[in-house]
Amino acid sequence: MFTIEHEFDATVVTIVDEGEAPLQDDVIISAFAECVTVEQHDTRTDRTHKITFSLQQLRDLGAALDLPEGAYRLTAPDD
């Protein structure tokens, strides 16, 4: 299950783990104009971990999901 909320400065997607136990804590993805953050609370340490992706890193991650092993550099179509 997931939710989508449009806030003033970001679009926030929350992904809820509904599978079989053990379940993971919710993952919160916030998309801003200049970056995307991914957060997840760790109940074992009672800390929230946050990762910030630049838009370039997010584009590379999206491309990497569909590619085989290797090293890649994405370029604009004009390059």
N, C-alpha and C positions, 0 to 999 in steps of 0.2 A: 504494500500500500504506500502511496505517497500523496503529499499535498503540495499545492503551488499557491504562493501568496505574492502579490505585487505590492511592495512597500514603496515608500517615497524614493529611496535611492538604490533599491535592489529588487531583484526577483529571488524569492527564497523557496527552494524545493526541500522538503523534508521526506526522507525515505525511512519507512518503518519496517523492521524485520518481522515478518509474520510466519516464518517457517517453523520447523520443529526446533525444540530446545536443544542445545543452548542458543538463545537469541542474542543478537548484538544490539547495542544501543542505537538510537536513531542517528542517521547521518543527515547533516544540514548543509546544503549547498546554497551559497549566496552569490548571485551574479551581479556585479557592479559594472559600471561603464569601463573601468580600467583593469579589473581583476576578478577572479572567482575564488571564493574561499570554501573549504570543506572542513566541517567540524564534527567531532564525535566525542561524547563524554565517555570516560573510562571509569566505570563504577568501582573497579578494583583499587584505583589510586585516587578517586574522587577528583579527577582533573579532566578538563576539556582540552583536546588536542586540535589545533587549527593548522591547516596547510593553505598557503596562498599561491595561486597560479597566476602568472601573467596571461594575457590573452594569447600570446605566442605559444606558451607552454601548453595551454589548453588545446589549441589547434593541433600541436604536435601529439598530444595524448590521444586525441580523437583519431588522428591518422594512424597512430601506432596500433590501435585496436584491430585494424584490418590488414596489418602487414606481417610477413614472416620475420624470423630472427634476422638481425643485421643492424647496421648503423645507417641512419638516414638524415638528410637535411632537406626540409621542404623549401621550395623556392616559388616565387610568384610565376605565373604563366609566361611573363615577358622575359624571364631570366634564362 
